[in-house]
Amino acid sequence: MKNTLKLAALVASALMTFTTSAGSDDGKDRRIDLVNDTNVTMTEFYASNIDSDSWEEDILDGSYLRPGKKFEINIDDGTGYCLFDLKAVFADGDVVTENDFNVCVEVRWRIYNTN
């Protein structure tokens, strides 16, 4: 799967919700659909606001995201940030990251094979 993954931000609907904290009071929706359109199971997912020096906890927290499935995740960490760095880890060891992902605007982070 190395070098065959692409990222895309698209509109989507939800299946499951995970929340990272109580949330911000600004009324902005920070939920995104995390979509695994690869042929490998996603075993970890992290989202940290852009001023964080480290990855926050694994949002999947021992769960996994099988190929072709999606989760709705509330990435609101209560700080008021809209820009987050995202990281997905797969069962085969591949890691996909995206920096400065705007969770107040984008509603889907989709990882897929290009071949």
SEKEKOL-943906 format. One record per residue: residue in three letters; x, y negated, z negated of N, C-alpha, C in turn; residue number from 1. Coordinates in pm, whole numbers, plus 50000, padded with zeros to 5 digits. Example, Ala and Ser with C-alpha at 12.3 -4.5 7.8 and 13.67 -1.06 7.14 Angstrom:
2
VEXBA   nuke     n_x     n_y     n_z    ca_x    ca_y    ca_z     c_x     c_y     c_z   palo
VEXBA    Ala   51319   50569   49220   51230   50450   49220   51320   50330   49220      1
VEXBA    Ser   51285   50225   49292   51367   50106   49286   51290   49997   49213      2
# end
This chain:
115
VEXBA   nuke     n_x     n_y     n_z    ca_x    ca_y    ca_z     c_x     c_y     c_z   palo
VEXBA    Met   50082   50118   50000   50000   50000   50000   50087   49875   50000      1
VEXBA    Lys   50214   49884   49972   50301   49767   49968   50294   49690   50099      2
VEXBA    Asn   50290   49559   50084   50288   49467   50198   50167   49484   50289      3
VEXBA    Thr   50065   49555   50242   49946   49570   50326   49825   49505   50262      4
VEXBA    Leu   49845   49433   50153   49732   49373   50084   49717   49227   50124      5
VEXBA    Lys   49595   49185   50137   49564   49045   50163   49463   48999   50060      6
VEXBA    Leu   49458   48872   50039   49365   48814   49944   49264   48729   50019      7
VEXBA    Ala   49143   48727   49972   49042   48644   50036   48944   48594   49931      8
VEXBA    Ala   48902   48472   49944   48802   48416   49855   48672   48401   49934      9
VEXBA    Leu   48568   48475   49893   48441   48478   49963   48326   48477   49864     10
VEXBA    Val   48205   48450   49909   48087   48452   49823   48044   48596   49797     11
VEXBA    Ala   47994   48624   49673   47956   48761   49639   47853   48766   49528     12
VEXBA    Ser   47799   48887   49501   47709   48908   49389   47777   48994   49284     13
VEXBA    Ala   47710   49015   49171   47775   49078   49055   47724   49218   49026     14
VEXBA    Leu   47811   49298   48963   47772   49428   48910   47792   49436   48759     15
VEXBA    Met   47908   49390   48709   47941   49399   48568   48002   49268   48522     16
VEXBA    Thr   47991   49237   48395   48047   49113   48342   48144   49143   48229     17
VEXBA    Phe   48260   49082   48236   48359   49083   48129   48385   48938   48094     18
VEXBA    Thr   48396   48904   47967   48419   48767   47926   48547   48760   47845     19
VEXBA    Thr   48630   48657   47873   48756   48644   47804   48745   48565   47675     20
VEXBA    Ser   48645   48477   47659   48625   48403   47535   48491   48332   47539     21
VEXBA    Ala   48470   48246   47440   48342   48177   47425   48308   48086   47541     22
VEXBA    Gly   48405   48022   47601   48379   47940   47718   48394   47792   47695     23
VEXBA    Ser   48394   47717   47804   48408   47572   47803   48271   47508   47800     24
VEXBA    Asp   48268   47383   47757   48142   47309   47747   48116   47218   47866     25
VEXBA    Asp   48188   47234   47975   48174   47141   48088   48068   47184   48189     26
VEXBA    Gly   48004   47298   48168   47898   47344   48257   47945   47407   48387     27
VEXBA    Lys   48075   47422   48406   48128   47483   48528   48128   47635   48515     28
VEXBA    Asp   48088   47701   48621   48084   47847   48625   48221   47899   48661     29
VEXBA    Arg   48278   47980   48575   48411   48036   48598   48404   48188   48617     30
VEXBA    Arg   48292   48235   48668   48278   48378   48697   48318   48405   48841     31
VEXBA    Ile   48391   48514   48859   48428   48558   48994   48400   48707   49006     32
VEXBA    Asp   48378   48750   49127   48374   48893   49155   48516   48938   49187     33
VEXBA    Leu   48562   49038   49117   48690   49102   49143   48658   49223   49229     34
VEXBA    Val   48708   49224   49353   48672   49327   49451   48796   49407   49489     35
VEXBA    Asn   48786   49538   49474   48894   49628   49513   48857   49696   49645     36
VEXBA    Asp   48898   49636   49755   48874   49695   49887   49000   49763   49939     37
VEXBA    Thr   49079   49820   49848   49195   49899   49887   49158   50047   49877     38
VEXBA    Asn   49256   50134   49898   49231   50277   49882   49295   50332   49754     39
VEXBA    Val   49329   50241   49661   49395   50279   49535   49319   50216   49418     40
VEXBA    Thr   49308   50287   49308   49238   50237   49190   49317   50125   49123     41
VEXBA    Met   49245   50016   49088   49305   49906   49011   49296   49945   48865     42
VEXBA    Thr   49409   49940   48795   49413   49983   48656   49423   49867   48557     43
VEXBA    Glu   49467   49749   48603   49480   49634   48515   49445   49507   48592     44
VEXBA    Phe   49392   49406   48521   49366   49276   48580   49389   49169   48475     45
VEXBA    Tyr   49465   49067   48514   49499   48957   48424   49463   48824   48489     46
VEXBA    Ala   49422   48729   48406   49396   48592   48451   49445   48498   48342     47
VEXBA    Ser   49537   48410   48377   49593   48314   48281   49585   48175   48340     48
VEXBA    Asn   49541   48077   48259   49537   47941   48312   49677   47898   48351     49
VEXBA    Ile   49687   47804   48443   49815   47772   48505   49919   47715   48409     50
VEXBA    Asp   49879   47671   48291   49977   47621   48194   50021   47727   48094     51
VEXBA    Ser   49969   47847   48106   50009   47956   48018   50145   48010   48061     52
VEXBA    Asp   50229   48041   47963   50363   48092   47993   50366   48244   48007     53
VEXBA    Ser   50254   48310   47981   50252   48456   47991   50113   48500   48036     54
VEXBA    Trp   50105   48626   48076   49975   48682   48114   49893   48705   47989     55
VEXBA    Glu   49765   48674   47996   49674   48701   47884   49647   48851   47880     56
VEXBA    Glu   49552   48893   47797   49523   49036   47783   49465   49094   47913     57
VEXBA    Asp   49481   49225   47926   49425   49298   48041   49273   49293   48030     58
VEXBA    Ile   49208   49224   48123   49063   49206   48119   48990   49339   48140     59
VEXBA    Leu   49048   49430   48217   48986   49560   48235   48993   49644   48108     60
VEXBA    Asp   49091   49615   48022   49102   49673   47888   49080   49824   47884     61
VEXBA    Gly   49158   49895   47963   49149   50041   47965   49051   50097   48066     62
VEXBA    Ser   48966   50011   48122   48878   50055   48230   48956   50049   48360     63
VEXBA    Tyr   48893   50077   48470   48960   50069   48599   48858   50031   48704     64
VEXBA    Leu   48909   49988   48818   48823   49949   48929   48858   50035   49048     65
VEXBA    Arg   48770   50128   49078   48794   50222   49188   48786   50152   49324     66
VEXBA    Pro   48845   50212   49426   48836   50157   49562   48690   50136   49603     67
VEXBA    Gly   48665   50021   49665   48532   49989   49714   48437   49934   49610     68
VEXBA    Lys   48482   49914   49488   48396   49867   49379   48431   49723   49342     69
VEXBA    Lys   48341   49661   49263   48366   49525   49217   48312   49507   49076     70
VEXBA    Phe   48370   49410   49004   48325   49368   48872   48305   49218   48877     71
VEXBA    Glu   48206   49167   48808   48197   49023   48786   48270   48994   48655     72
VEXBA    Ile   48358   48896   48659   48439   48862   48543   48422   48714   48512     73
VEXBA    Asn   48396   48682   48386   48394   48543   48342   48534   48510   48293     74
VEXBA    Ile   48603   48424   48366   48742   48393   48336   48755   48270   48246     75
VEXBA    Asp   48646   48216   48200   48648   48097   48115   48717   48129   47982     76
VEXBA    Asp   48832   48066   47959   48907   48091   47835   48884   47982   47731     77
VEXBA    Gly   48790   47891   47757   48758   47786   47661   48846   47663   47669     78
VEXBA    Thr   48944   47662   47758   49037   47549   47768   48989   47440   47863     79
VEXBA    Gly   48891   47470   47947   48845   47373   48046   48920   47382   48178     80
VEXBA    Tyr   49016   47472   48188   49091   47488   48312   49005   47552   48420     81
VEXBA    Cys   49030   47512   48544   48970   47576   48661   49074   47657   48739     82
VEXBA    Leu   49200   47619   48727   49306   47688   48801   49369   47797   48715     83
VEXBA    Phe   49368   47919   48771   49422   48036   48701   49515   48113   48794     84
VEXBA    Asp   49614   48177   48734   49697   48273   48805   49634   48410   48782     85
VEXBA    Leu   49620   48488   48889   49555   48619   48883   49657   48728   48915     86
VEXBA    Lys   49639   48843   48850   49730   48955   48873   49651   49085   48864     87
VEXBA    Ala   49665   49168   48968   49604   49301   48970   49714   49406   48978     88
VEXBA    Val   49701   49511   48899   49796   49622   48897   49722   49747   48942     89
VEXBA    Phe   49785   49824   49029   49722   49942   49087   49788   50070   49038     90
VEXBA    Ala   49715   50180   49047   49761   50310   48998   49891   50356   49063     91
VEXBA    Asp   49919   50310   49185   50042   50350   49253   50160   50258   49220     92
VEXBA    Gly   50140   50163   49128   50247   50074   49086   50250   49940   49159     93
VEXBA    Asp   50174   49925   49266   50170   49797   49337   50106   49689   49248     94
VEXBA    Val   50154   49566   49266   50104   49451   49192   50073   49341   49293     95
VEXBA    Val   49956   49279   49279   49916   49168   49365   49889   49049   49274     96
VEXBA    Thr   49948   48933   49309   49923   48812   49231   49880   48699   49323     97
VEXBA    Glu   49808   48605   49265   49775   48481   49334   49783   48369   49232     98
VEXBA    Asn   49853   48263   49268   49867   48147   49179   49767   48039   49216     99
VEXBA    Asp   49728   47962   49116   49643   47844   49134   49508   47877   49197    100
VEXBA    Phe   49448   47987   49157   49316   48026   49207   49212   47944   49132    101
VEXBA    Asn   49127   47872   49206   49028   47783   49145   48900   47860   49115    102
VEXBA    Val   48883   47901   48989   48766   47980   48951   48639   47896   48938    103
VEXBA    Cys   48652   47763   48944   48534   47675   48941   48475   47658   49081    104
VEXBA    Val   48550   47697   49183   48507   47681   49322   48488   47817   49390    105
VEXBA    Glu   48587   47903   49378   48583   48035   49442   48500   48131   49358    106
VEXBA    Val   48428   48219   49424   48344   48314   49351   48386   48460   49372    107
VEXBA    Arg   48491   48482   49450   48535   48619   49474   48686   48622   49495    108
VEXBA    Trp   48752   48720   49431   48891   48753   49461   48889   48894   49513    109
VEXBA    Arg   48915   48905   49643   48906   49034   49711   49046   49077   49756    110
VEXBA    Ile   49083   49198   49718   49210   49256   49758   49179   49371   49852    111
VEXBA    Tyr   49243   49370   49968   49212   49474   50067   49334   49513   50146    112
VEXBA    Asn   49329   49634   50204   49435   49683   50292   49418   49617   50429    113
VEXBA    Thr   49529   49586   50493   49523   49522   50624   49528   49624   50737    114
VEXBA    Asn   49556   49749   50708   49561   49849   50815   49452   49952   50801    115
# end
